[in-house]
Amino acid sequence: MTSPTTQVYPVIWNGDSVLLIDQTRLPVEYTFVEISCCKDMARAIKTMIVRGAPAIGVAAAYGMYLGAREIQTTEREKFLSQLEEVAQSLKATRPTAVNLFWAIGRMLKTAYESLETVDNVKAILLETAQKINLEDLQTCQEIGDRGLEVLPNSPEQLRIMTHCNAGALATAGYGTALGVVRSAWREGRLARVYAGETRPRLQGAKLTAWECVQEGIPVTVITDSMAAHCMQQSLIDAVVVGADRIATNGDTANKIGTYSLALVAKAHNIPFFVAAPLSTIDFELATGSQIPIEERDPAEIYQVGKSILTPERNVEFYNPAFDVTPAELITAIITEDGVYAPSQLRDHLKAKQIVY
Ligand code: MRU
């Protein structure tokens, strides 16, 4: 494995362009891709150079700025109409993680509300993207610490299972589910992380394992089908996962395999937590049944590296990238604003008049 020399930040503004850690090359190579235009940012999101709901949101916000920078006109109306086209091109990249749409919406709103000259609006858009980046970092640190309030109170150090990658790489730099893990590790409450490998893209095996190694956190990688066995063997004390979109009733879309993990956790009476920022809540959705589920290239299933596992002829493949875990399987949702039973989420959002 290659190592970074500093803290892991997957999206970095370097003064003129954006540097993205190329997550398709980890853990073999720790390299950056330089992104200078909106089209390249859209491609980087689509091809998963940058991935993970909050990180996609941050990348899209910078993509909006890069797109704004490319617009030639100084007329406000023309500028806004071309910025809408930039927004559409970024929105078309991936359908499930709502942070993408949230960040683009925030950037558009900023542009519409500003009465400055077009040049000044461009500068304000850059500031807004940087703010979204910094806010996510702080938010994840809060989520991590709030997670400590609900992790099982045990004299023994905990064994926490997670799925996919919900770490620094998937956010601005601390992680949601792995943020909770990091905070537990800092407090001496963690014995080990169990990372499901996360077929087919292997974010658990490739990214979560790599991040844990960077942090010195003991990690055991298992294949996804081993989770029930590990729970039956009393190897897991709690499950903490991230989220790509949460409906207001608490139904949660996350990486494919999360739902089955929640079912087996319930069967073994193991608490199952979702850790996510408020920007992952879709305030327009009443339930998870309306969450769009991305379907990806079947080659992700039948091909591993250069090896073809199943010759394509006469075989069909189905490759949904996410599933929806029903709210009743979730013990609590850990946000920067507090920890809520899914059944409390809607009332809480209403009471606090949280509209994101
Ligand atoms: O397809 P990916 O790698 O973008 O999916 C990522 C996940 O499902 C993560 O678990 C989720 O975005 C939470 S990120 C903090």
Boltz pocket constraint, residues with backbone or C-beta under 6 A from the ligand:
constraints:
  - pocket:
      binder: B
      contacts: [[A, 50], [A, 51], [A, 52], [A, 53], [A, 54], [A, 97], [A, 163], [A, 164], [A, 165], [A, 166], [A, 167], [A, 170], [A, 171], [A, 175], [A, 176], [A, 177], [A, 203], [A, 241], [A, 242], [A, 243], [A, 244], [A, 254], [A, 255], [A, 256], [A, 275], [A, 321]]
      max_distance: 6.0
